[in-house]
Amino acid sequence: MIKAVIFDYGGTLAEPSTPWSIVAERIAARLELDDIHVEPVELEKAIKETISYRAEQHRLGLELDSYKFFNHALGNLGQTATVEITDELERYVYEETTTEFAEGLDELLMELSNDCKIALLSNSWLESPRQTLRDHGYGRWFDVMLCSFDIGIPKPDPRIFRHVLDLLMVEASEAVMVGDGLKADVEGAIGAGLHAVLIGDDSPEWVGPRISEVKELPVVLREMNV
């Protein structure tokens, strides 16, 4: 019996889009106030290099937080920033990011909440997945919202799945992970003993449950509970 549904964020519940060129301009202007001089074009390049570096860290089972992320990017330009400044920079990213939510999301979460606990499990170095869900009224449906930077461990590491299970107070066999990442979400969940549903990915490597849109999930859950 499924007692908990755990959702990925980007590509599953929502499609966030961040214009890094605009973010870089805002960040560069803010850094000037503290005599930290960087060119927006160079900063954008450094941020994208740090995104690649973060992916390398994920392969080692490690995650960055916003302080480490921004200081890695700034370090590429010979600069550093305090935690107070990086907190502001994180806010700029949030303010410039646009988000399109999955169709029928509120109705889906309301339906699931009748029988299941609901969790967010996002590979994120930012607070924005939680903040966005709360700001748009979806946060009320979630029992747990966990981002990888909270514990410094990303999916597919089984430790982060065990951590969210502990917070939900359910067994692995009672939980299902729903996400668009074959490795991070599906293989990670299966490796930790959870059920998994793949969304929006036609990869032939996965022969288990899959859906094209998150609103199709209740049908799959009913089949799992038969």
C-alpha positions as CSV (number, residue, x, y, z in Angstrom):
1,M,0.0,0.0,0.0
2,I,1.4,3.4,-1.0
3,K,1.4,5.8,1.9
4,A,3.7,8.5,0.6
5,V,4.3,10.1,-2.8
6,I,7.6,11.9,-3.3
7,F,7.9,14.4,-6.1
8,D,10.9,15.8,-8.0
9,Y,10.5,19.5,-8.8
10,G,11.9,20.7,-12.1
11,G,10.5,18.7,-15.0
12,T,7.9,17.1,-12.8
13,L,5.9,19.6,-10.8
14,A,7.1,22.7,-12.6
15,E,9.3,24.0,-15.5
16,P,11.5,26.8,-14.1
17,S,13.5,29.0,-16.5
18,T,16.3,31.3,-15.4
19,P,17.7,34.0,-17.7
20,W,21.3,33.8,-16.5
21,S,22.3,36.9,-18.5
22,I,19.8,39.0,-16.6
23,V,20.7,37.4,-13.3
24,A,24.4,38.1,-14.0
25,E,23.7,41.8,-14.6
26,R,21.8,42.1,-11.3
27,I,24.5,40.2,-9.4
28,A,27.3,42.3,-10.9
29,A,25.6,45.5,-10.0
30,R,25.0,44.3,-6.4
31,L,28.7,43.2,-6.1
32,E,29.8,46.7,-7.1
33,L,28.3,48.0,-3.9
34,D,30.9,46.0,-2.0
35,D,33.8,46.9,-4.4
36,I,33.6,43.5,-6.0
37,H,34.2,44.2,-9.7
38,V,33.1,41.6,-12.3
39,E,31.8,41.9,-15.8
40,P,28.3,40.5,-16.3
41,V,29.3,38.5,-19.4
42,E,32.3,37.0,-17.5
43,L,30.1,36.3,-14.5
44,E,27.5,34.5,-16.6
45,K,30.2,32.3,-18.1
46,A,31.5,31.6,-14.6
47,I,28.1,30.7,-13.3
48,K,27.6,28.2,-16.2
49,E,31.0,26.7,-15.5
50,T,29.9,26.3,-11.8
51,I,26.7,24.5,-13.0
52,S,29.0,22.0,-14.8
53,Y,31.2,21.7,-11.7
54,R,28.1,21.0,-9.6
55,A,27.2,18.2,-11.9
56,E,30.7,16.7,-11.3
57,Q,30.1,17.0,-7.6
58,H,26.8,15.1,-7.9
59,R,28.7,12.2,-9.4
60,L,30.8,12.2,-6.2
61,G,27.6,12.2,-4.1
62,L,28.1,15.9,-3.0
63,E,25.9,19.0,-3.2
64,L,26.6,22.7,-3.1
65,D,24.6,25.3,-1.2
66,S,24.2,28.9,-2.5
67,Y,27.2,30.2,-0.6
68,K,29.5,27.5,-2.1
69,F,27.9,27.9,-5.6
70,F,28.4,31.6,-5.9
71,N,31.8,31.6,-4.3
72,H,32.9,28.9,-6.8
73,A,31.7,31.1,-9.6
74,L,33.3,34.2,-8.2
75,G,36.4,32.3,-7.4
76,N,36.8,31.7,-11.1
77,L,37.0,35.5,-11.4
78,G,39.4,36.0,-8.5
79,Q,36.6,37.2,-6.1
80,T,34.7,36.1,-3.0
81,A,31.5,37.1,-1.3
82,T,30.1,36.8,2.3
83,V,27.1,34.7,3.2
84,E,25.1,37.9,3.6
85,I,25.8,38.8,0.0
86,T,25.2,35.3,-1.4
87,D,21.8,35.2,0.3
88,E,21.0,38.4,-1.6
89,L,22.3,36.9,-4.9
90,E,20.1,33.8,-4.3
91,R,17.1,36.1,-4.1
92,Y,17.9,37.7,-7.4
93,V,17.9,34.2,-9.0
94,Y,14.5,33.6,-7.5
95,E,13.1,36.9,-8.6
96,E,14.2,36.5,-12.2
97,T,13.1,32.8,-12.6
98,T,9.8,32.2,-14.3
99,T,7.9,29.0,-13.5
100,E,5.2,27.1,-15.3
101,F,3.5,24.6,-13.2
102,A,2.1,21.2,-14.3
103,E,-1.5,21.2,-15.5
104,G,-4.0,20.3,-12.8
105,L,-1.3,20.3,-10.0
106,D,-3.5,21.7,-7.3
107,E,-6.3,19.2,-7.9
108,L,-3.8,16.4,-8.0
109,L,-2.1,17.3,-4.7
110,M,-5.5,17.7,-3.1
111,E,-6.6,14.3,-4.2
112,L,-3.4,12.6,-3.1
113,S,-3.5,14.3,0.3
114,N,-6.6,12.3,1.1
115,D,-4.7,9.0,1.3
116,C,-1.0,9.8,1.2
117,K,1.7,11.9,2.7
118,I,3.3,14.2,0.1
119,A,7.0,15.2,-0.2
120,L,9.2,17.3,-2.4
121,L,12.7,15.9,-3.0
122,S,14.7,18.2,-5.2
123,N,18.3,18.3,-6.3
124,S,18.7,22.0,-5.7
125,W,21.4,24.4,-4.4
126,L,18.7,27.0,-3.9
127,E,15.7,27.5,-1.6
128,S,13.6,28.4,-4.7
129,P,11.7,25.1,-5.2
130,R,10.2,25.3,-1.7
131,Q,9.7,29.1,-1.9
132,T,8.0,28.9,-5.3
133,L,5.6,26.2,-4.2
134,R,4.8,28.1,-1.0
135,D,4.4,31.4,-2.8
136,H,1.9,29.9,-5.3
137,G,-0.2,28.1,-2.7
138,Y,1.0,24.6,-3.3
139,G,3.1,24.3,-0.2
140,R,0.1,23.6,2.0
141,W,-0.2,20.1,0.5
142,F,3.3,19.0,1.4
143,D,4.2,17.2,4.6
144,V,8.0,17.4,3.8
145,M,10.0,19.6,1.4
146,L,13.6,18.6,1.2
147,C,16.3,20.0,-1.1
148,S,19.7,18.4,-1.6
149,F,21.6,21.4,-0.3
150,D,19.8,20.8,3.1
151,I,22.0,17.8,3.8
152,G,24.7,18.2,1.2
153,I,23.7,14.9,-0.6
154,P,22.0,14.8,-4.0
155,K,19.9,12.1,-5.7
156,P,20.5,9.3,-6.7
157,D,22.5,8.8,-3.4
158,P,20.3,6.4,-1.3
159,R,21.0,8.4,1.8
160,I,18.8,11.3,0.7
161,F,16.0,8.9,0.0
162,R,16.4,7.3,3.4
163,H,16.4,10.8,4.9
164,V,13.1,11.8,3.4
165,L,11.6,8.5,4.3
166,D,12.6,9.1,7.9
167,L,11.0,12.6,7.8
168,L,7.8,11.1,6.4
169,M,7.9,8.2,8.9
170,V,7.2,5.6,6.2
171,E,9.0,2.5,5.0
172,A,10.6,2.4,1.6
173,S,8.1,-0.1,0.3
174,E,5.3,2.3,1.2
175,A,6.7,5.2,-0.9
176,V,6.8,6.0,-4.5
177,M,9.2,8.5,-6.2
178,V,7.8,10.5,-9.2
179,G,10.3,12.3,-11.4
180,D,11.7,12.9,-14.9
181,G,15.2,11.8,-14.1
182,L,15.9,8.2,-15.0
183,K,19.1,8.0,-13.0
184,A,18.5,10.6,-10.2
185,D,14.9,9.9,-9.5
186,V,14.0,6.4,-10.8
187,E,17.2,4.4,-10.4
188,G,18.0,6.3,-7.2
189,A,14.6,5.4,-5.7
190,I,14.7,1.8,-6.8
191,G,18.2,1.5,-5.3
192,A,16.9,2.7,-2.0
193,G,14.0,0.3,-2.0
194,L,11.2,2.7,-3.1
195,H,8.7,2.3,-6.0
196,A,9.2,4.7,-8.9
197,V,7.3,6.4,-11.7
198,L,9.1,8.0,-14.6
199,I,7.5,11.1,-16.1
200,G,8.0,12.5,-19.6
201,D,10.9,10.3,-20.6
202,D,10.6,7.6,-23.3
203,S,13.8,5.9,-22.4
204,P,13.7,2.2,-23.2
205,E,15.9,1.5,-20.2
206,W,13.0,1.8,-17.8
207,V,10.2,-0.8,-18.2
208,G,8.3,0.2,-15.0
209,P,5.5,2.6,-14.6
210,R,5.7,5.8,-16.6
211,I,3.4,8.8,-17.3
212,S,3.5,11.6,-19.8
213,E,2.0,14.2,-17.4
214,V,1.9,14.3,-13.6
215,K,-1.9,14.5,-13.6
216,E,-2.0,10.9,-14.8
217,L,-0.4,9.7,-11.5
218,P,-3.6,8.6,-9.6
219,V,-4.3,5.9,-12.2
220,V,-0.8,4.4,-11.7
221,L,-1.1,4.6,-8.0
222,R,-4.4,2.7,-8.1
223,E,-2.8,0.0,-10.1
224,M,0.1,-0.2,-7.5
225,N,-2.4,-0.6,-4.7
226,V,-4.3,-3.4,-6.3
